[in-house]
């Protein structure tokens, strides 16, 4: 099974990816860890695409979480399921804040940089990451999949989807 998870910052993409990877015993690739390294440095598009391309070639089944639509877009076409976590901005901000408090001064397994919650990221979570253009990009990516397309708007819907699909 090949699962692509997209959605807003703080919506739980990485958490869901880990959960599905564990449940299905398949490898997980977090695109934040592909994009960032060190002290929030970013890899080039070529480097990111090569990492994802190698991951796809090496694995028959996988879970990939993250947006980065310019990075190896073939992953959308290859996915059996693309899940779009379209949660409320305030829920996402709450989860980002909780994550910050949990990992403050440390890095997470899905992101090798020290956790931070600065004004720029707060604005991203609440406003800049939610423009009409970004919403349309999520839907465009969702529609690139040849497999099942799922839009989840809250945790209750997610839990029902997971239960109904034995995930």
BELWO-V511024 format. One record per residue. N is the residue number from 1. RES is the residue in one small letter. SS is DSSP state (hx for helix, st for strand, lp for the rest). PSI is psi in radians with two decimals (999 if undefined). OMEGA is omega in radians with two decimals (NA if undefined). Layout:
n: (N:N)
res: (RES:RES)
ss: (SS:SS)
psi: (PSI:PSI)
omega: (OMEGA:OMEGA)
This chain:
n: (1:2:3:4:5:6:7:8:9:10:11:12:13:14:15:16:17:18:19:20:21:22:23:24:25:26:27:28:29:30:31:32:33:34:35:36:37:38:39:40:41:42:43:44:45:46:47:48:49:50:51:52:53:54:55:56:57:58:59:60:61:62:63:64:65:66:67:68:69:70:71:72:73:74:75:76:77:78:79:80:81:82:83:84:85:86:87:88:89:90:91:92:93:94:95:96:97:98:99:100:101:102:103:104:105:106:107:108:109:110:111:112:113:114:115:116:117:118:119:120:121:122:123:124:125:126:127:128:129:130:131:132:133:134:135:136:137:138:139:140:141:142:143:144:145:146:147:148:149:150:151:152:153:154:155:156:157:158:159:160:161:162:163:164:165:166:167)
res: (x:x:x:x:x:x:x:x:x:x:x:x:x:x:x:x:x:x:x:x:x:x:x:x:x:x:x:x:x:x:x:x:x:x:x:x:x:x:x:x:x:x:x:x:x:x:x:x:x:x:x:x:x:x:x:x:x:x:x:x:x:x:x:x:x:x:x:x:x:x:x:x:x:x:x:x:x:x:x:x:x:x:x:x:x:x:x:x:x:x:x:x:x:x:x:x:x:x:x:x:x:x:x:x:x:x:x:x:x:x:x:x:x:x:x:x:x:x:x:x:x:x:x:x:x:x:x:x:x:x:x:x:x:x:x:x:x:x:x:x:x:x:x:x:x:x:x:x:x:x:x:x:x:x:x:x:x:x:x:x:x:x:x:x:x:x:x)
ss: (lp:st:st:st:st:st:st:lp:lp:lp:lp:lp:hx:hx:hx:hx:hx:hx:hx:hx:hx:hx:hx:hx:lp:lp:st:st:st:st:hx:hx:hx:hx:hx:st:st:lp:lp:lp:st:st:lp:lp:hx:hx:hx:hx:hx:hx:hx:hx:hx:hx:hx:hx:hx:hx:lp:lp:lp:st:st:st:st:lp:lp:lp:lp:lp:lp:lp:lp:hx:hx:hx:hx:hx:lp:lp:st:st:st:st:st:lp:lp:lp:hx:hx:hx:hx:hx:hx:hx:hx:hx:hx:hx:hx:hx:hx:hx:st:lp:lp:st:st:lp:lp:st:st:st:st:st:lp:lp:lp:hx:hx:hx:hx:hx:hx:hx:hx:lp:hx:hx:hx:lp:hx:hx:hx:hx:hx:hx:hx:hx:hx:hx:hx:lp:lp:lp:lp:lp:st:st:st:st:st:lp:lp:hx:hx:hx:hx:hx:hx:hx:hx:hx:hx:lp:lp:lp)
psi: (2.44:2.07:2.22:2.27:2.15:2.93:-3.06:2.72:2.28:0.00:-0.23:0.40:-0.86:-0.68:-0.80:-0.71:-0.81:-0.77:-0.81:-0.69:-0.76:-0.82:-0.73:-0.07:0.88:2.71:2.63:2.40:2.13:2.04:-0.39:-0.66:-0.34:-0.70:-0.80:2.63:2.90:-2.27:1.12:0.50:2.65:2.43:2.82:2.80:-0.69:-0.78:-0.80:-0.78:-0.69:-0.73:-0.81:-0.73:-0.77:-0.73:-0.79:-0.72:-0.56:-0.36:2.29:-0.50:2.61:2.90:2.25:2.25:2.42:2.80:-1.47:1.07:-0.40:-0.22:1.91:1.11:-0.25:-0.36:-0.55:-0.75:-0.55:-0.29:2.46:-0.54:2.29:2.14:2.19:1.93:1.71:1.13:2.76:2.44:-0.60:-0.61:-0.81:-0.73:-0.74:-0.77:-0.65:-0.73:-0.78:-0.73:-0.74:-0.80:-0.62:-0.68:0.18:2.18:0.02:3.01:2.77:2.87:-0.43:0.02:1.98:0.28:2.73:2.26:2.39:2.75:1.36:3.09:-0.67:-0.78:-0.65:-0.80:-0.64:-0.84:-0.72:-0.53:-1.12:-0.55:0.06:0.45:2.85:-0.67:-0.70:-0.70:-0.78:-0.62:-0.72:-0.79:-0.66:-0.80:-0.73:-0.73:-0.11:-0.34:2.49:-0.16:-2.70:2.44:2.23:2.26:2.15:2.20:-0.18:2.98:-0.64:-0.77:-0.68:-0.84:-0.69:-0.77:-0.81:-0.75:-0.82:-0.49:0.20:0.78:999)
omega: (3.13:-3.03:3.07:3.12:3.10:3.10:-3.05:3.06:3.13:-3.10:3.10:-3.14:-3.10:3.11:3.11:3.13:3.11:-3.13:-3.14:3.10:3.12:-3.10:-3.07:-3.12:3.12:-3.10:-3.12:3.04:3.10:-3.07:3.03:3.14:3.03:-3.09:-3.03:3.01:3.09:3.14:3.11:3.00:3.14:3.05:3.06:3.10:3.12:3.13:-3.12:-3.13:3.13:3.12:-3.11:3.11:3.11:3.12:3.14:-3.11:-3.06:-3.00:3.08:3.09:-3.11:2.93:3.06:3.08:3.09:-3.08:3.05:-3.00:3.13:-3.12:3.04:-3.08:3.11:3.13:3.11:3.14:-3.10:-3.04:3.05:3.10:2.96:-3.11:3.12:3.10:-3.05:-3.07:3.07:-3.11:-3.09:3.02:-3.13:3.13:3.11:-3.13:3.09:3.12:3.10:3.12:3.12:-3.13:3.14:-3.02:-3.10:3.12:-3.13:3.03:3.13:3.11:-3.13:3.11:-3.02:-3.14:3.10:-3.12:3.08:3.09:-3.14:-3.11:-3.12:-3.13:3.08:3.12:3.12:-3.09:-3.05:-3.01:-2.98:3.11:-3.06:3.12:3.10:3.12:3.12:3.09:3.14:3.11:3.08:-3.14:3.09:3.11:3.10:-3.09:3.07:-3.08:3.05:-3.12:-3.12:3.12:-3.07:3.03:-3.13:-3.08:3.12:-3.07:3.13:3.09:3.13:-3.13:3.10:3.12:-3.14:3.14:-3.10:-3.10:3.12:-3.14:NA)
